[in-house]
Amino acid sequence: MEGRIASSTSFSFVCLLFLFVSTFFSISNGIDTLSIDRPLLDDDTTTLVSANGNFRLGFFSPNGSNSRYIGIWYNNIPVHTVVWVANRQRPIADRSGNLSLTADGALVIADGSANSTVVWSSGSPAPALENPVAQLLDDGDFVVREARDINGTEEDESFAWRSFDFPTDTQIPGMMVGRRRLRNGVEHNINLTAWTSDGDPAPSQYTYGLDVEGDPQLLIWSGAEPHWRGGPWNGRWFSGVPEVRDMSDGLVNFNVQPDEITFLYNHQSTAILRWVIHHSGQLRLIVWLESEQDWNIIWFVPKDLCDSVSTCGPNGLCRPSSSPLCACLQGFRPRNPRNWGLLDGSDGCGRTTALDCRNNTDGFFIQRGAKLPDTSRSTVVPTLTLDQCRALCLSTCNCTAFAASNVSVAASGCIIWTTDLTDITAYQGGLGQDLYVRLAAADLGKYPKINPKQMKLNQPLLNLSQIRSVSESSPEKSRRRNLKVAIGVVLPLAIISLACAAYFVLRKKKRGTQLPQIAEKEDLELPLFDLSTIRDATNGFSMDNKLGEGGFGPVYKGKLGADQEIAIKRLSTTSTQGADEFKNEVTLIAKLQHRNLVRLLGCCIQGAERMLVYEYMPNRSLDAFLFDEVRSKLLDWRRRYNIILGIARGLMYLHHDSRLRIIHRDLKAGNVLLDKDMNPKISDFGMARIFRGDQSETNTQRVVGTYGYMSPEYLIDGVFSIKSDVYSFGVLILEIISGKTNRRVYQHQSNLLEYAWNMWKEGEWWNLVDKNIDKFSSEETEVTKCIKIGLLCVQEWPTDRPTMPLVLTMLDNTEDINLLPEPKQPWFASKVISSQDSATTHLDSGSMDKELHTELQGR
C-alpha cells in the first residue's frame, strides 16, 4: 500500500515537473502571448517572440550599462537593435524584475524588492477587459486585447492598449506619428523622443512628430523650440523633404479625420527599414544591409544650414547650394543690411513697397521650387481650386502668400498665409513646390517675368541692360543730366530736413505737458499709465513675461504693486491693424461694464508707445482649454454650460443692455478669456462697431474677423448686424460641445458646421459631443438643447437666427426641447466656392476686403 502511494506521488511529481518544463520552454521558445497567470521574468531565456519570428520582447541592458529595461528588438538580426522601451525613465538595477498583466488589463513592470515597487505601468484600459492577454504582433506592436480576439482581427479597434501609441525613438512600418484619440477618449500626441545616449534610453531634448496646428507639418523639436521643419504633406511628399517625393505610392498613408491626424510608414518590401530620432538631433532613415550584416544610414536631416529653422529670417530665402546662403524674396530687402553684409541673414527681410489692398493692384510672384513657409499659423481650405485660392488671397488684406495644399494629381486645395513667411528653402532640379508671394504692383514691375521652367532668385545685382544704357550715353549729357537730378533731389530734401528738425524741436518742448492727438480728441474715461510704470511692471518687457502676440502686437503679463496682476497689449510699430484697434478699444471698452466682459484698467500713450492695460486672466483663453488634449479634461459639462451662459449674457449686454449697441465682429474661442474661477469674459474689441438705437444693420468695404466664425452675409457681402455676432456665438457653442474647431475638416465634410448638421439630421448628435463629457451624463437633455440652439444660431439667413434675449430664454428653459423651433440648414463655406464662377463673383468683389486673423492665447 505504501509502495503504491509512493509510486503515485512520484508519478504526480514527474507530471508537474513536465508541465513546468513545457511551460518554461513554451514561453522562452516562440510564444507571443502574456497572460494574467504567467509573468515574464528577467532571465536570459524568458522572452516573447512574434509569430513570424521577426521581433522579440524581454529584459535587456543597453551597451555599457547594467540597468535592466523591458524592450522590443529585431529577433533575426545579429546586431542587437532595440525599437521600443517600456520603462525608459525608471530602469531596474538588477535582474529581479518582472513584467505582468493584471486582471483588468494593465501591464506592470515591478522590481524584486520586498514592496515590489512598480517602475512602469501601461495603465488600466477603459473600459476594463473581461479576459485580457498581451500579445507581440508580427509588425512589432505589443498590444493588450481580449483573449477571444487573439486569433482574430488585427484592426486597431480590438486593442485596449498598444506600444505603437507610445513609441520611443524609432518608427517602424505600420506605426503612426501624429495625434489621435485613444480608446479611452483621450487625444494623444504620438511622437518619437531620442535616447539620451547610446547607453541610456531616457528621453532627451529631441522630439520628432507632427505639428497639427494650422496645416499639419513634420517637426523636430529641441525642447519646446523647432529644430527642423519638414513642412506640410501635399499629397505626394512633405514639402521640406522633396528628395523623398513619391512617398504616397504605398509608402506613407497620411490621414486627417475628426479624431486623428496621423501618417504611418507602410513599407511592404523585404528590406528592413526604420526611422530613428538620434540623440544628436538627427532624424535618420536606416536600412539593414544583409550583405554587410550591418545598418546603413541612407538619409538624414538636418544636413545643412538651410535645414535649421528660419536661418534666413522672415521673408528670407535659404539656398543650400549658393553663396551667400541667404537672399530676400522678390519684393523684399534686408532688414539689417549690415548683418547681411556679414553673411548673417537671421533678421530677415521687409517689404520694399507696402501692399495696396484697397485699390486691388497687388499681384503675385511665383517662387518656384520652394519648401513652403511655416504653416502653424496658416489657414487651409481644401475644397478650393488654385484660381479660387488666388482670389481669396487678393480679397484678404493681410494675406501674404498662398499655395496649393495638394499636388497629387493637379494643384488643388488652398493654404493661406497672413503673417511673415518664415523658413523657406529654394530647391534646385525641379524639387519643391510653387509659392505665390503677394507683392505690390511697383515690386512686380521691377523684375523680369518668371520663366515657368526656371526658378528665379532675388539677388542684389544690377541689370545688364541698365549698365549698357548708361555706358552708351555721352559723358557731357550724363554730367548735365546728373546735375539737374542732383539739384532736383537735394533741394527738396534740404527743405524737408529743416522742417522736420523744427517740428522735433517744438515737439520735444511740448512733451510731458501734452498727450498725443488721441488723448486730446477723446474723453478717455479711464486712467493713463506712465511708460516707466508699465516697464517696471513687465520687467522691461521681458520675454519671460510675454504671453503671446497677435495682429495688434505682443501681450505681456505684469504686476502693479505687490499683488495686482495685469495684462498689457503693446501696439507693434509694424502692426497694420493695431492703430485703429487701439483707438477703438480705448474709446469703446472704457464705457462698458459687465462681469462677462474683460475689464480695461487703463492705457499708456507716451511718445510712440501705445498700450492697453487689462485685468489679467490666469486661465488665458478658452481655445487653450477646448482644443488641448490635456486641459480639455478640466471642462466637464457643467463648466462648459456655464461658459456658454456667460458668453451669452455678455453678448446680450453688448447688443441690448449697454448704453451703446455694440457689434463685436470677432467673437471666437481665442477672444474669450477665463478668470481664475473659469468665468468667461469676452475680450478684444478692436474690430467692434457701435450701432445707433434704431440701426439694425450696415455694410462695410473692410470685412474683418476670423475665417470660420464670420456669418455668410458678412463674409460675402460685407453686411453685418447683431445677427452676425449670433452666428459667431452659434459656432462657439458647437465648438464648446464638440471640443473641435470650425477651422478644420471633419469626416470629409467642409467644416464643423456641416459635420454637426449631418449628425443632427441623422439623429446621431452624440457623435458630436466631446469624449471628455460623460456619455451617461444626467444633463443629456441640456447637451441636446445646446446643440439645437447652436444650430439655430448658425442658420444661413439672419432673419432665421434668434436674438440674444431669445437665446438666453431658450438656455434657461428647462421644458421639452421639442418646443424649440427646428433649425434650418446652416451655411457651409463650400457653397460660396463650389464653382469657379461663384468664386469669381464673391471673392473678387470689392467688398471682400477680409482679414484672416491669427489666434492669440490670452489676448
C-alpha positions in Angstrom: 0.0 0.0 0.0 2.8 2.4 0.9 4.6 1.5 -2.3 1.5 2.4 -4.3 1.3 5.7 -2.6 4.9 6.5 -3.1 4.6 5.4 -6.7 1.6 7.6 -7.2 3.3 10.6 -5.6 6.4 10.1 -7.8 4.2 10.0 -10.9 2.4 13.2 -9.9 5.7 15.0 -9.3 7.0 13.9 -12.7 3.8 15.2 -14.4 4.1 18.5 -12.6 7.8 18.8 -13.5 7.0 18.0 -17.1 4.2 20.6 -17.1 6.6 23.2 -15.6 9.3 22.5 -18.1 6.9 22.5 -21.0 5.5 25.9 -19.9 9.0 27.2 -19.4 10.2 26.2 -22.8 7.0 27.4 -24.5 7.4 31.0 -23.0 11.1 31.0 -24.0 10.8 29.5 -27.4 8.4 31.2 -29.6 5.3 32.1 -27.6 3.9 35.6 -28.4 1.4 36.0 -25.6 1.5 37.0 -22.0 -1.4 36.1 -19.7 -2.5 37.1 -16.2 -1.2 34.0 -14.5 2.2 33.9 -16.2 4.6 36.9 -15.7 7.7 37.4 -17.8 10.8 37.1 -15.6 14.2 38.7 -16.1 16.5 35.8 -17.2 18.3 35.1 -20.4 15.7 32.6 -21.8 12.3 34.1 -20.9 11.0 36.3 -23.8 8.1 36.7 -26.1 8.6 36.2 -29.9 6.2 37.3 -32.6 4.5 34.6 -34.6 6.5 35.4 -37.7 9.8 35.4 -35.7 10.7 38.9 -36.6 10.5 40.6 -33.1 11.4 39.6 -29.6 10.3 41.2 -26.3 12.1 40.8 -23.0 14.5 42.4 -20.5 17.8 43.8 -21.8 20.7 46.1 -20.8 22.0 48.8 -23.3 25.7 48.8 -24.3 27.9 49.8 -21.3 25.1 49.6 -18.8 23.9 47.1 -16.2 20.4 48.7 -15.9 17.5 46.5 -16.9 14.7 47.5 -19.2 11.8 45.8 -21.0 12.2 46.3 -24.7 11.4 45.0 -28.2 14.2 44.3 -30.7 14.7 42.6 -34.0 14.9 38.8 -33.5 16.7 37.7 -36.6 19.4 40.5 -36.8 22.7 39.7 -35.2 23.2 43.4 -34.2 21.0 43.9 -31.1 18.7 46.7 -32.2 16.0 47.9 -29.8 12.9 49.6 -31.3 10.9 50.2 -28.2 11.5 50.6 -24.4 8.8 50.5 -21.7 10.5 51.7 -18.5 12.9 54.1 -20.2 12.8 56.6 -17.3 12.9 54.1 -14.4 15.3 51.1 -15.1 15.7 48.2 -12.6 19.1 48.0 -11.1 19.3 44.2 -11.1 17.7 41.1 -12.6 14.9 40.9 -10.0 12.3 42.5 -12.2 9.2 41.0 -13.9 6.5 42.1 -16.4 3.0 41.0 -15.5 -0.6 41.6 -16.7 -3.2 42.5 -14.2 -6.8 41.2 -14.2 -8.2 44.5 -15.6 -5.6 44.6 -18.4 -2.8 46.8 -17.2 0.8 45.9 -18.0 3.1 46.3 -15.0 6.9 46.2 -14.5 8.0 45.8 -10.9 11.3 45.1 -9.2 12.0 42.3 -6.8 12.2 44.4 -3.7 10.1 43.4 -0.6 7.5 46.0 -1.6 7.6 45.0 -5.3 8.0 48.6 -6.4 6.2 49.3 -9.7 8.5 51.2 -12.1 6.2 51.3 -15.1 2.6 50.6 -16.0 0.5 51.0 -19.1 -2.5 51.9 -17.0 -5.8 50.1 -16.8 -7.7 50.2 -20.1 -11.2 51.8 -20.2 -13.5 50.0 -20.4 -11.9 47.2 -18.5 -11.4 43.8 -20.2 -13.0 40.6 -19.2 -10.1 38.2 -20.0 -7.1 40.2 -21.1 -3.9 39.0 -22.8 -0.9 40.9 -24.1 0.5 39.9 -27.5 3.6 40.7 -29.5 2.3 41.1 -33.1 4.2 40.4 -36.3 4.8 44.1 -37.0 6.5 44.6 -33.6 3.4 46.1 -31.9 2.9 44.9 -28.3 -0.9 45.0 -27.6 -3.4 44.3 -24.8 -6.7 42.8 -26.0 -9.4 40.3 -25.1 -8.2 36.7 -25.2 -11.1 35.8 -27.6 -9.6 38.2 -30.2 -6.1 36.8 -30.1 -6.5 34.9 -33.4 -9.0 37.4 -34.9 -8.7 40.8 -36.5 -5.6 42.9 -36.3 -7.7 46.1 -36.5 -6.9 48.9 -34.1 -10.4 48.8 -32.5 -9.6 45.4 -30.9 -6.6 46.8 -29.0 -7.2 48.2 -25.5 -3.6 49.4 -25.4 -0.7 49.2 -27.9 3.0 50.1 -27.7 2.7 51.8 -31.1 0.8 54.6 -29.4 3.7 55.2 -27.1 6.9 54.9 -29.2 10.4 55.7 -28.0 12.9 56.8 -30.6 12.0 54.5 -33.6 9.2 54.4 -36.2 8.8 51.1 -38.0 6.4 50.1 -40.7 2.8 50.3 -39.5 3.5 52.7 -36.7 1.7 56.1 -36.7 3.0 59.5 -35.9 0.7 62.4 -35.1 -2.3 62.9 -32.9 -5.2 60.5 -32.4 -8.0 59.8 -30.0 -7.2 56.7 -27.9 -9.8 54.1 -26.9 -10.3 55.9 -23.5 -11.3 59.1 -25.3 -8.1 61.0 -24.7 -6.5 62.8 -27.6 -2.8 61.8 -27.6 0.3 63.0 -29.4 2.3 60.2 -30.9 5.9 61.5 -31.1 9.4 59.9 -31.1 11.8 61.1 -28.5 15.5 60.4 -28.8 17.6 58.4 -26.2 19.8 60.5 -24.0 22.8 58.5 -25.3 23.6 55.1 -26.9 23.6 53.6 -23.4 20.7 55.4 -21.9 17.1 55.2 -23.2 15.9 58.0 -21.0 14.2 60.8 -23.1 16.5 63.5 -24.4 15.7 67.1 -25.6 14.9 66.0 -29.2 11.4 65.0 -30.2 10.1 64.2 -33.7 6.5 64.3 -34.7 3.6 66.1 -36.4 2.7 69.6 -35.5 -1.1 69.6 -36.1 -1.7 73.4 -35.7 -2.6 75.1 -39.0 -1.7 72.8 -41.9 0.0 69.8 -40.2 3.7 69.6 -40.8 6.7 67.5 -39.7 8.9 68.9 -37.0 11.9 68.0 -34.8 11.8 70.0 -31.6 14.7 70.7 -29.3 12.8 71.1 -26.0 9.9 73.4 -27.0 11.7 75.1 -29.9 11.6 73.9 -33.5 14.9 72.3 -34.6 14.0 71.2 -38.1 10.8 71.6 -40.1 9.8 69.1 -42.8 6.8 71.1 -44.0 3.2 70.1 -44.7 2.0 67.0 -46.6 1.0 67.9 -50.1 -0.5 64.6 -51.3 2.8 63.2 -52.5 5.6 64.3 -50.2 6.3 66.5 -47.2 7.2 70.0 -48.6 10.6 70.1 -46.8 11.5 66.5 -47.8 11.4 66.7 -51.6 14.0 64.1 -52.2 11.6 61.5 -50.9 8.8 62.9 -53.1 6.9 59.9 -54.2 6.1 58.6 -50.7 2.4 58.3 -51.4 3.0 55.3 -53.7 2.3 52.8 -50.9 5.0 54.2 -48.6 3.1 56.8 -46.5 -0.5 57.0 -45.6 -1.5 60.5 -44.4 -4.8 60.5 -42.6 -6.9 63.5 -41.5 -10.1 62.6 -39.6 -12.0 64.3 -36.7 -10.3 62.2 -34.1 -7.0 61.6 -35.9 -4.3 63.5 -37.8 -1.5 61.0 -38.5 0.8 59.5 -41.0 2.1 56.0 -41.0 5.1 54.5 -42.8 3.9 51.4 -44.6 6.9 49.8 -46.4 6.0 46.4 -47.8 9.2 45.2 -49.3 11.6 42.7 -47.8 14.1 45.4 -46.9 14.2 46.2 -43.2 13.9 50.0 -42.7 13.4 52.2 -39.6 13.2 55.9 -38.9 15.1 56.9 -35.8 15.4 60.3 -34.0 19.1 60.2 -32.8 20.3 61.9 -29.6 22.3 64.2 -31.8 19.0 65.7 -33.1 19.1 64.0 -36.5 16.2 62.1 -38.0 17.7 59.1 -39.8 16.3 56.6 -42.3 18.3 53.4 -41.7 18.3 50.1 -43.7 19.7 46.7 -42.8 22.3 45.5 -45.4 22.3 41.7 -45.3 25.5 41.6 -47.3 27.4 43.6 -44.8 25.4 42.4 -41.7 25.1 46.0 -40.5 22.8 49.0 -40.5 23.4 51.8 -43.1 22.1 55.4 -42.9 20.6 56.2 -46.3 19.0 59.6 -45.5 19.1 62.1 -42.6 18.1 65.6 -41.6 19.1 68.3 -40.7 22.1 68.1 -43.1 22.9 71.7 -43.9 22.4 75.2 -42.6 19.1 75.6 -44.6 17.7 72.7 -42.6 17.9 74.8 -39.4 14.6 76.6 -38.8 14.5 80.1 -40.3 18.2 80.5 -41.0 17.4 83.5 -43.2 14.7 85.0 -41.1 11.2 86.2 -42.0 10.7 86.6 -45.8 14.2 85.3 -46.4 15.1 82.6 -48.8 17.7 79.9 -47.9 19.7 78.5 -50.9 21.7 75.4 -49.9 23.9 75.4 -53.0 24.6 79.2 -53.3 26.8 81.8 -51.7 25.8 83.8 -50.0 23.4 81.4 -48.4 20.5 83.9 -47.8 18.6 86.1 -50.2 15.3 88.0 -49.9 12.2 87.0 -51.6 11.4 89.2 -54.6 9.9 92.5 -53.4 11.7 92.4 -50.1 15.0 93.8 -48.8 17.2 93.0 -45.8 16.0 94.5 -42.5 19.6 94.7 -41.3 21.9 95.3 -44.3 25.0 95.4 -42.1 24.4 91.9 -40.7 23.5 90.6 -44.2 26.8 92.0 -45.4 28.5 89.9 -42.6 26.6 86.8 -44.0 24.1 86.8 -41.2 20.5 86.9 -42.6 18.7 85.8 -39.5 17.0 89.3 -39.2 15.1 88.5 -42.4 13.6 90.9 -44.9 10.9 93.6 -45.0 8.7 94.7 -47.9 10.2 97.2 -50.4 6.7 98.5 -51.0 3.6 98.2 -48.8 0.6 96.2 -50.2 -2.2 98.2 -51.7 -5.3 96.1 -51.0 -7.9 98.8 -51.3 -7.1 99.7 -54.9 -6.8 96.0 -55.9 -3.4 96.5 -57.7 -1.4 93.8 -55.9 -0.2 90.7 -57.7 1.9 87.6 -57.2 5.4 86.5 -57.8 5.8 82.7 -58.1 8.7 81.4 -56.0 9.3 78.0 -57.7 10.9 75.0 -56.1 10.3 76.1 -52.5 9.9 74.4 -49.2 6.6 76.0 -48.1 6.8 78.5 -45.2 5.9 77.6 -41.7 2.2 76.5 -41.7 1.5 76.5 -38.0 -0.5 79.8 -38.3 -1.8 79.2 -41.8 -5.4 78.6 -42.9 -6.3 75.6 -45.2 -9.4 75.4 -47.4 -9.0 72.0 -49.2 -12.1 72.5 -51.4 -10.7 75.5 -53.4 -9.0 75.4 -56.8 -5.8 77.4 -57.2 -7.6 80.2 -59.0 -10.1 80.4 -56.2 -7.2 80.4 -53.7 -5.7 83.4 -55.5 -9.0 85.3 -55.5 -9.4 84.6 -51.7 -5.8 85.8 -51.0 -6.4 89.0 -53.0 -9.6 89.7 -51.2 -8.0 89.2 -47.8 -6.0 92.3 -47.0 -3.5 90.6 -44.6 -2.9 87.6 -46.9 0.8 87.5 -47.7 1.0 84.3 -49.8 -0.8 81.2 -50.9 0.0 77.7 -52.3 -1.7 74.5 -53.3 -2.3 72.2 -50.4 -2.5 69.1 -52.7 -0.3 68.3 -55.8 -1.0 64.6 -56.0 -2.8 64.9 -59.4 -3.1 68.6 -60.2 -2.5 71.6 -58.0 -5.6 72.0 -55.8 -6.6 73.0 -52.3 -5.5 76.2 -50.7 -3.1 77.3 -48.0 -3.3 81.0 -47.0 -0.6 82.8 -45.0 -1.5 86.0 -43.2 1.9 86.6 -41.4 5.5 86.8 -42.3 6.8 83.9 -44.4 9.4 82.0 -42.4 11.7 79.1 -43.0 11.6 79.0 -46.8 14.2 77.0 -48.7 14.8 77.2 -52.5 15.5 73.8 -54.1 17.2 73.1 -57.4 16.5 70.4 -60.0 12.7 70.6 -60.2 12.2 69.8 -56.5 10.0 71.8 -54.1 6.6 73.5 -54.7 5.3 76.7 -56.2 4.7 79.5 -53.6 2.7 82.5 -54.7 4.1 85.6 -52.8 1.9 88.7 -52.8 3.6 91.9 -53.9 2.7 95.5 -54.6 2.4 96.4 -58.2 5.5 98.5 -58.0 7.6 95.5 -57.0 6.2 93.3 -59.6 7.3 95.8 -62.3 10.9 95.9 -61.2 11.6 92.3 -62.1 11.5 90.3 -65.3 8.6 87.9 -65.8 9.2 84.4 -64.5 10.1 81.7 -66.8 7.9 78.7 -65.6 10.7 76.3 -66.4 13.4 78.0 -64.4 13.5 79.2 -60.7 14.5 82.8 -60.4 16.0 84.1 -57.1 16.0 87.7 -56.0 19.7 88.8 -55.9 21.0 92.3 -55.4 22.6 92.6 -58.9 22.4 95.5 -61.4 20.6 94.6 -64.6 23.0 94.4 -67.6 20.6 96.4 -69.7 20.8 99.2 -67.2 24.6 99.2 -67.4 24.5 99.2 -71.2 22.1 102.2 -71.3 24.4 104.3 -69.0 27.6 103.4 -70.9 26.0 104.4 -74.3 25.2 107.9 -73.1 27.7 110.7 -73.9 29.8 112.0 -70.9 28.6 115.6 -71.4 24.9 114.7 -71.5 25.4 112.5 -68.5 27.0 115.3 -66.5 24.2 117.8 -67.4 21.5 115.3 -66.5 23.2 114.3 -63.3 23.5 118.0 -62.2 19.8 118.5 -62.9 18.9 115.4 -61.0 21.1 116.4 -58.1 19.5 119.8 -57.7 16.0 118.3 -58.1 16.7 115.9 -55.3 18.9 117.7 -52.9 16.9 121.0 -52.7 13.6 119.4 -51.6 15.4 117.1 -49.2 17.1 120.1 -47.6 13.7 121.9 -47.1 12.1 118.8 -45.7 15.0 118.2 -43.3 14.8 121.7 -41.9 11.0 121.4 -41.5 11.4 118.1 -39.7 14.1 119.5 -37.4 11.9 122.4 -36.4 9.0 120.0 -35.8 11.0 117.8 -33.5 12.4 120.7 -31.5 8.9 122.0 -30.9 7.7 118.5 -30.1 10.4 118.0 -27.5 9.5 121.2 -25.7 5.9 120.1 -25.5 6.5 116.5 -24.5 5.4 115.8 -20.9 2.8 118.6 -20.9 0.7 117.3 -23.7 -0.7 113.9 -24.8 -0.8 112.9 -28.4 -3.9 113.5 -30.5 -6.0 110.6 -29.3 -5.9 111.9 -25.8 -6.8 115.4 -26.8 -9.7 114.4 -29.1 -11.4 111.8 -27.0 -12.8 111.7 -23.5 -10.9 108.6 -22.4 -12.8 107.9 -19.2 -10.0 105.6 -17.9 -6.7 106.0 -16.2 -3.4 106.8 -18.0 -0.4 104.8 -17.0 3.2 106.2 -17.2 5.5 104.3 -19.5 8.0 103.7 -16.7 5.3 102.1 -14.6 4.4 99.7 -17.3 8.1 98.9 -18.0 8.7 98.2 -14.3 5.5 96.0 -14.1 6.8 93.8 -17.0 10.5 93.7 -16.0 11.4 95.8 -19.0 9.1 93.9 -21.4 11.0 90.7 -20.6 10.5 87.7 -22.8 9.7 85.7 -19.7 6.6 87.9 -19.2 5.4 87.6 -22.8 2.1 85.8 -23.1 1.7 85.8 -26.9 1.4 88.0 -30.0 -1.3 88.9 -32.5 -2.1 91.5 -35.2 -2.2 94.3 -32.6 1.3 93.4 -31.2 2.8 91.5 -28.3 0.9 90.8 -25.0 2.8 90.8 -21.6 2.0 89.8 -18.1 2.8 92.4 -15.4 2.3 93.2 -11.8 1.3 96.5 -10.3 2.3 96.9 -6.7 2.5 93.8 -4.5 -0.3 91.7 -5.9 -2.3 93.2 -8.8 -1.6 91.2 -11.9 -2.3 92.8 -15.3 -2.0 92.0 -19.0 -0.5 94.6 -21.3 -1.2 94.8 -25.1 1.6 96.8 -26.7 1.0 98.2 -30.1 3.6 96.9 -32.5 5.3 99.6 -34.7 4.8 97.3 -37.7 1.2 96.5 -37.0 -1.1 97.2 -39.9 -4.3 96.9 -37.9 -3.2 97.9 -34.4 -3.5 101.7 -34.5 -7.2 101.6 -35.4 -7.9 98.8 -32.9 -6.1 100.8 -30.2 -8.3 103.8 -30.7 -11.4 101.7 -30.9 -10.8 99.9 -27.7 -9.7 103.0 -25.8 -12.9 104.9 -26.8 -15.2 101.9 -26.5 -14.5 99.3 -23.9 -13.9 102.0 -21.2 -17.7 102.7 -21.5 -18.6 99.0 -20.9 -19.0 97.3 -17.5 -20.2 93.7 -17.3 -18.9 90.7 -15.4 -18.6 88.7 -18.7 -16.6 91.4 -20.4 -12.8 91.8 -19.8 -12.1 94.9 -17.8 -9.8 97.6 -19.3 -7.9 99.2 -16.4 -6.2 102.0 -18.4 -3.9 102.8 -21.2 -0.4 104.2 -21.8 0.1 106.9 -24.5 3.6 108.2 -24.4 5.9 109.1 -27.3 5.4 106.4 -29.9 4.2 103.9 -27.4 0.5 102.8 -27.3 -0.5 100.2 -24.7 -3.7 98.8 -23.2 -3.8 97.6 -19.6 -6.3 94.8 -18.7 -7.1 92.7 -15.8 -5.0 89.5 -16.0 -6.8 86.3 -16.8 -4.8 83.4 -15.2 -6.5 80.7 -17.3 -5.8 82.5 -20.6 -8.2 81.9 -23.4 -11.0 79.4 -24.0 -9.3 77.8 -27.0 -6.3 76.9 -24.8 -8.6 74.5 -23.0 -11.1 73.4 -25.7 -8.5 72.3 -28.2 -5.8 70.9 -25.9 -6.0 67.2 -25.2 -4.9 67.5 -21.6 -6.6 70.8 -20.4 -9.9 69.9 -22.1 -10.4 67.2 -19.5 -10.9 70.0 -17.0 -14.0 71.1 -18.8 -16.9 68.9 -17.6 -20.3 69.6 -18.9 -21.4 71.9 -16.1 -18.3 74.1 -16.6 -18.9 74.2 -20.4 -22.6 75.1 -19.9 -21.7 77.9 -17.6 -19.2 79.2 -20.1 -21.9 79.2 -22.8 -24.3 81.1 -20.5 -21.6 83.6 -19.6 -20.8 84.4 -23.2 -24.5 84.7 -24.0 -25.0 87.2 -21.1 -22.0 89.2 -22.3 -23.4 89.4 -25.8 -26.9 90.2 -24.5 -25.3 93.2 -22.7 -23.4 94.4 -25.8 -26.5 94.1 -28.1 -29.3 95.3 -25.8 -28.4 96.4 -22.3 -25.3 98.7 -22.5 -25.7 102.4 -23.2 -24.2 101.7 -26.6 -25.4 99.0 -29.0 -22.1 97.2 -30.0 -21.4 94.5 -32.6 -18.2 92.6 -31.6 -17.4 91.2 -35.1 -14.6 88.9 -34.0 -16.2 86.6 -31.4 -14.2 83.4 -31.2 -12.7 81.0 -28.6 -9.4 82.9 -28.7 -11.2 86.1 -27.7 -13.0 84.6 -24.7 -10.7 84.8 -21.6 -11.2 82.7 -18.5 -10.6 84.1 -15.0 -9.4 82.0 -12.0 -12.9 80.6 -11.5 -13.3 79.7 -15.2 -15.8 82.5 -15.7 -15.8 83.6 -19.4 -15.0 87.2 -20.3 -15.4 88.5 -23.9 -12.3 90.4 -24.9 -10.6 92.2 -27.9 -13.0 94.9 -29.1 -10.6 96.3 -31.7 -13.0 95.3 -34.5 -16.2 96.3 -32.7 -18.7 98.8 -34.2 -21.3 101.0 -32.5 -24.9 101.0 -33.7 -27.5 103.7 -33.2 -30.5 102.6 -31.2 -32.7 102.4 -34.4 -30.0 100.9 -36.6 -30.4 97.2 -37.5 -27.5 96.5 -39.9 -24.8 98.2 -42.0 -22.3 97.2 -44.6 -18.6 97.7 -45.0 -15.8 97.7 -47.6 -13.5 96.2 -45.0 -14.6 92.9 -43.8 -12.6 91.9 -40.7 -12.8 88.9 -38.5 -11.7 85.2 -38.4 -12.5 82.7 -41.1 -14.8 80.1 -39.7 -16.6 82.5 -37.4 -17.9 85.1 -39.9 -21.5 84.9 -40.9 -22.2 84.3 -44.7 -23.8 87.7 -45.3 -20.8 89.4 -43.7 -18.2 87.3 -45.4 -19.8 87.6 -48.9 -21.5 91.0 -48.9 -19.9 92.9 -46.1 -23.3 93.2 -44.3 -23.2 92.9 -40.5 -25.6 93.2 -37.6 -26.3 91.8 -34.2 -27.2 88.6 -36.0 -23.5 88.4 -37.2 -22.5 88.0 -33.6 -25.3 85.5 -33.0 -23.8 83.4 -35.9 -20.3 83.5 -34.3 -21.9 82.6 -30.9 -23.5 79.5 -32.5 -20.1 78.4 -33.9 -18.7 78.8 -30.4 -21.5 76.7 -28.8 -20.7 73.9 -31.2 -17.0 74.2 -30.6 -17.5 74.1 -26.8 -19.7 71.0 -27.1 -17.5 69.1 -29.5 -14.1 70.3 -28.5 -13.4 70.7 -32.2 -12.5 73.9 -34.0 -14.6 75.1 -37.0 -11.4 75.8 -39.0 -10.7 72.1 -39.8 -12.2 69.4 -42.0 -14.1 66.6 -40.3 -15.0 63.3 -41.9 -14.8 64.7 -45.4 -17.2 67.5 -44.6 -16.2 71.1 -45.3 -16.1 72.1 -41.6 -17.6 71.6 -38.1 -20.9 73.1 -39.0 -21.6 70.7 -41.8 -20.5 67.8 -39.6 -22.8 69.0 -36.8 -25.7 69.4 -39.1 -25.3 65.9 -40.6 -25.0 64.4 -37.2 -28.2 66.2 -36.0 -30.1 65.4 -39.2 -29.2 61.7 -38.9 -30.1 61.6 -35.2 -26.5 60.8 -34.2 -25.9 64.0 -32.3 -23.9 62.2 -29.6 -21.1 61.7 -32.1 -20.6 65.5 -32.0 -20.1 65.6 -28.2 -16.5 65.8 -26.8 -15.4 62.4 -25.4 -14.5 64.3 -22.2 -18.2 64.8 -21.4 -19.7 61.9 -19.6 -21.8 59.9 -22.1 -24.3 59.0 -19.4 -24.5 62.5 -18.0 -27.7 63.4 -16.2 -27.6 66.6 -18.3 -28.1 64.8 -21.6 -31.2 66.9 -22.4 -29.2 70.0 -21.7 -26.5 69.0 -24.1 -29.0 68.2 -26.8 -30.7 71.6 -26.2 -27.4 73.4 -26.6 -26.6 71.6 -29.9 -30.1 72.7 -31.2 -29.6 76.3 -30.1 -26.1 76.3 -31.7 -27.6 75.1 -35.0 -30.4 77.7 -34.7 -27.7 80.5 -34.3 -25.8 79.4 -37.5 -28.7 79.2 -39.9 -27.9 80.7 -43.2 -30.4 83.7 -43.2 -30.0 86.3 -40.5 -33.8 86.6 -40.1 -34.0 82.9 -39.1 -31.4 83.3 -36.3 -32.7 84.2 -32.8 -31.7 87.3 -30.9 -29.6 87.0 -27.8 -32.6 87.6 -25.4 -34.3 84.7 -27.1 -31.1 82.6 -26.9 -30.9 83.2 -23.1 -34.6 82.4 -22.8 -34.1 79.1 -24.6 -30.9 78.3 -22.5 -32.8 79.0 -19.2 -35.9 77.0 -20.4 -35.9 73.5 -18.8 -39.0 72.4 -20.7 -39.2 69.9 -23.5 -36.6 70.8 -26.2 -39.1 69.8 -28.9 -40.9 73.1 -28.1 -37.9 74.9 -29.6 -38.1 75.6 -33.4 -36.4 73.2 -35.7 -33.1 74.6 -37.1 -32.7 75.1 -40.9 -29.6 74.0 -42.7 -26.5 76.2 -41.9 -24.4 77.9 -44.5 -21.4 75.9 -45.5 -18.2 77.5 -46.7 -18.2 75.2 -49.7 -21.4 76.8 -51.1 -19.6 80.1 -52.0 -16.7 78.3 -53.5 -18.4 75.4 -55.2 -17.7 76.6 -58.7 -15.2 78.8 -60.5 -17.9 81.3 -61.4 -19.2 81.7 -57.9 -15.7 82.2 -56.6 -15.0 84.9 -59.1 -18.3 86.6 -58.2 -17.8 86.6 -54.5 -14.1 86.5 -53.9 -13.0 89.1 -56.4 -15.6 91.6 -55.5 -14.5 94.9 -54.0 -16.4 94.2 -50.8 -14.2 91.2 -50.0 -11.6 93.1 -48.1 -11.4 90.4 -45.3 -8.7 89.8 -42.8 -7.9 86.3 -41.6 -6.7 86.9 -38.0 -4.3 84.6 -36.3 -5.2 83.1 -32.9 -3.6 84.5 -29.8 -3.7 82.8 -26.4 -4.8 85.2 -23.7 -5.4 88.3 -25.8 
